[in-house]
Amino acid sequence: MLEWTTSQQRENLGVLVHHTDAIREYSYDRASSIGRLDRGLNEAQQRNWVIIDMEKDWKVVFAPPHN
């Protein structure tokens, strides 16, 4: 989907969410057992995809419940 979106001849935005926060959500990377990002991480720079690191870039993963 990222490849198709960013290959179009119009304005686009390719964002890859790197799940790095195992404490607040899930964590998977190049060698994880639940998901692998080898290709995405390798191609992100050449394709101008923005990589968002969950642990470093997000202060909140899930908002606290509102009462």
PyMOL commands that place a pseudoatom at each C-alpha (Angstrom):
pseudoatom trace, name=CA, resn=MET, resi=1, chain=A, elem=C, hetatm=0, pos=[0.000, 0.000, 0.000]
pseudoatom trace, name=CA, resn=LEU, resi=2, chain=A, elem=C, hetatm=0, pos=[2.860, 2.398, 0.804]
pseudoatom trace, name=CA, resn=GLU, resi=3, chain=A, elem=C, hetatm=0, pos=[4.497, 1.616, -2.527]
pseudoatom trace, name=CA, resn=TRP, resi=4, chain=A, elem=C, hetatm=0, pos=[1.319, 2.346, -4.479]
pseudoatom trace, name=CA, resn=THR, resi=5, chain=A, elem=C, hetatm=0, pos=[0.449, 5.499, -2.532]
pseudoatom trace, name=CA, resn=THR, resi=6, chain=A, elem=C, hetatm=0, pos=[3.878, 7.047, -2.896]
pseudoatom trace, name=CA, resn=SER, resi=7, chain=A, elem=C, hetatm=0, pos=[4.291, 6.072, -6.559]
pseudoatom trace, name=CA, resn=GLN, resi=8, chain=A, elem=C, hetatm=0, pos=[1.333, 8.204, -7.674]
pseudoatom trace, name=CA, resn=GLN, resi=9, chain=A, elem=C, hetatm=0, pos=[1.938, 11.433, -9.607]
pseudoatom trace, name=CA, resn=ARG, resi=10, chain=A, elem=C, hetatm=0, pos=[0.151, 13.578, -7.043]
pseudoatom trace, name=CA, resn=GLU, resi=11, chain=A, elem=C, hetatm=0, pos=[0.907, 14.789, -3.537]
pseudoatom trace, name=CA, resn=ASN, resi=12, chain=A, elem=C, hetatm=0, pos=[1.189, 11.866, -1.147]
pseudoatom trace, name=CA, resn=LEU, resi=13, chain=A, elem=C, hetatm=0, pos=[2.463, 10.879, 2.255]
pseudoatom trace, name=CA, resn=GLY, resi=14, chain=A, elem=C, hetatm=0, pos=[3.983, 7.510, 3.111]
pseudoatom trace, name=CA, resn=VAL, resi=15, chain=A, elem=C, hetatm=0, pos=[4.183, 6.779, 6.834]
pseudoatom trace, name=CA, resn=LEU, resi=16, chain=A, elem=C, hetatm=0, pos=[5.569, 3.619, 8.387]
pseudoatom trace, name=CA, resn=VAL, resi=17, chain=A, elem=C, hetatm=0, pos=[4.701, 3.174, 12.072]
pseudoatom trace, name=CA, resn=HIS, resi=18, chain=A, elem=C, hetatm=0, pos=[7.586, 1.333, 13.717]
pseudoatom trace, name=CA, resn=HIS, resi=19, chain=A, elem=C, hetatm=0, pos=[6.113, -0.542, 16.667]
pseudoatom trace, name=CA, resn=THR, resi=20, chain=A, elem=C, hetatm=0, pos=[8.928, -0.272, 19.214]
pseudoatom trace, name=CA, resn=ASP, resi=21, chain=A, elem=C, hetatm=0, pos=[7.016, 0.036, 22.484]
pseudoatom trace, name=CA, resn=ALA, resi=22, chain=A, elem=C, hetatm=0, pos=[6.458, -3.426, 23.967]
pseudoatom trace, name=CA, resn=ILE, resi=23, chain=A, elem=C, hetatm=0, pos=[5.428, -1.939, 27.314]
pseudoatom trace, name=CA, resn=ARG, resi=24, chain=A, elem=C, hetatm=0, pos=[2.492, 0.129, 26.027]
pseudoatom trace, name=CA, resn=GLU, resi=25, chain=A, elem=C, hetatm=0, pos=[1.594, -1.847, 22.905]
pseudoatom trace, name=CA, resn=TYR, resi=26, chain=A, elem=C, hetatm=0, pos=[3.420, -4.373, 20.716]
pseudoatom trace, name=CA, resn=SER, resi=27, chain=A, elem=C, hetatm=0, pos=[7.003, -4.333, 19.581]
pseudoatom trace, name=CA, resn=TYR, resi=28, chain=A, elem=C, hetatm=0, pos=[8.180, -5.792, 16.321]
pseudoatom trace, name=CA, resn=ASP, resi=29, chain=A, elem=C, hetatm=0, pos=[11.214, -5.165, 14.212]
pseudoatom trace, name=CA, resn=ARG, resi=30, chain=A, elem=C, hetatm=0, pos=[13.501, -6.978, 11.808]
pseudoatom trace, name=CA, resn=ALA, resi=31, chain=A, elem=C, hetatm=0, pos=[13.772, -10.198, 13.802]
pseudoatom trace, name=CA, resn=SER, resi=32, chain=A, elem=C, hetatm=0, pos=[10.525, -10.385, 15.764]
pseudoatom trace, name=CA, resn=SER, resi=33, chain=A, elem=C, hetatm=0, pos=[8.193, -13.353, 15.763]
pseudoatom trace, name=CA, resn=ILE, resi=34, chain=A, elem=C, hetatm=0, pos=[4.953, -11.381, 15.146]
pseudoatom trace, name=CA, resn=GLY, resi=35, chain=A, elem=C, hetatm=0, pos=[5.899, -9.045, 12.307]
pseudoatom trace, name=CA, resn=ARG, resi=36, chain=A, elem=C, hetatm=0, pos=[8.957, -8.082, 10.343]
pseudoatom trace, name=CA, resn=LEU, resi=37, chain=A, elem=C, hetatm=0, pos=[9.890, -4.725, 8.919]
pseudoatom trace, name=CA, resn=ASP, resi=38, chain=A, elem=C, hetatm=0, pos=[13.016, -5.645, 6.966]
pseudoatom trace, name=CA, resn=ARG, resi=39, chain=A, elem=C, hetatm=0, pos=[11.826, -4.492, 3.586]
pseudoatom trace, name=CA, resn=GLY, resi=40, chain=A, elem=C, hetatm=0, pos=[9.954, -1.441, 4.872]
pseudoatom trace, name=CA, resn=LEU, resi=41, chain=A, elem=C, hetatm=0, pos=[12.864, -0.174, 6.946]
pseudoatom trace, name=CA, resn=ASN, resi=42, chain=A, elem=C, hetatm=0, pos=[15.313, -0.848, 4.124]
pseudoatom trace, name=CA, resn=GLU, resi=43, chain=A, elem=C, hetatm=0, pos=[13.239, 0.999, 1.535]
pseudoatom trace, name=CA, resn=ALA, resi=44, chain=A, elem=C, hetatm=0, pos=[11.910, 3.877, 3.660]
pseudoatom trace, name=CA, resn=GLN, resi=45, chain=A, elem=C, hetatm=0, pos=[14.741, 6.307, 2.956]
pseudoatom trace, name=CA, resn=GLN, resi=46, chain=A, elem=C, hetatm=0, pos=[14.908, 5.751, -0.798]
pseudoatom trace, name=CA, resn=ARG, resi=47, chain=A, elem=C, hetatm=0, pos=[11.110, 6.050, -1.102]
pseudoatom trace, name=CA, resn=ASN, resi=48, chain=A, elem=C, hetatm=0, pos=[10.848, 9.114, 1.198]
pseudoatom trace, name=CA, resn=TRP, resi=49, chain=A, elem=C, hetatm=0, pos=[8.630, 7.352, 3.712]
pseudoatom trace, name=CA, resn=VAL, resi=50, chain=A, elem=C, hetatm=0, pos=[8.394, 8.887, 7.165]
pseudoatom trace, name=CA, resn=ILE, resi=51, chain=A, elem=C, hetatm=0, pos=[9.243, 6.411, 9.935]
pseudoatom trace, name=CA, resn=ILE, resi=52, chain=A, elem=C, hetatm=0, pos=[7.435, 7.060, 13.200]
pseudoatom trace, name=CA, resn=ASP, resi=53, chain=A, elem=C, hetatm=0, pos=[8.985, 5.325, 16.207]
pseudoatom trace, name=CA, resn=MET, resi=54, chain=A, elem=C, hetatm=0, pos=[6.209, 4.531, 18.680]
pseudoatom trace, name=CA, resn=GLU, resi=55, chain=A, elem=C, hetatm=0, pos=[8.404, 4.575, 21.776]
pseudoatom trace, name=CA, resn=LYS, resi=56, chain=A, elem=C, hetatm=0, pos=[10.333, 7.740, 20.907]
pseudoatom trace, name=CA, resn=ASP, resi=57, chain=A, elem=C, hetatm=0, pos=[7.778, 9.790, 18.968]
pseudoatom trace, name=CA, resn=TRP, resi=58, chain=A, elem=C, hetatm=0, pos=[4.482, 9.177, 20.795]
pseudoatom trace, name=CA, resn=LYS, resi=59, chain=A, elem=C, hetatm=0, pos=[3.835, 10.371, 24.325]
pseudoatom trace, name=CA, resn=VAL, resi=60, chain=A, elem=C, hetatm=0, pos=[0.563, 8.396, 24.452]
pseudoatom trace, name=CA, resn=VAL, resi=61, chain=A, elem=C, hetatm=0, pos=[-0.193, 5.156, 22.625]
pseudoatom trace, name=CA, resn=PHE, resi=62, chain=A, elem=C, hetatm=0, pos=[-3.666, 4.578, 24.051]
pseudoatom trace, name=CA, resn=ALA, resi=63, chain=A, elem=C, hetatm=0, pos=[-5.522, 7.457, 25.647]
pseudoatom trace, name=CA, resn=PRO, resi=64, chain=A, elem=C, hetatm=0, pos=[-6.705, 6.864, 29.229]
pseudoatom trace, name=CA, resn=PRO, resi=65, chain=A, elem=C, hetatm=0, pos=[-10.424, 6.117, 29.521]
pseudoatom trace, name=CA, resn=HIS, resi=66, chain=A, elem=C, hetatm=0, pos=[-12.689, 9.118, 30.087]
pseudoatom trace, name=CA, resn=ASN, resi=67, chain=A, elem=C, hetatm=0, pos=[-15.057, 8.890, 33.015]
for i in range(1, 67): cmd.bond("trace and resi %d" % i, "trace and resi %d" % (i + 1))
show_as sticks, trace
zoom trace
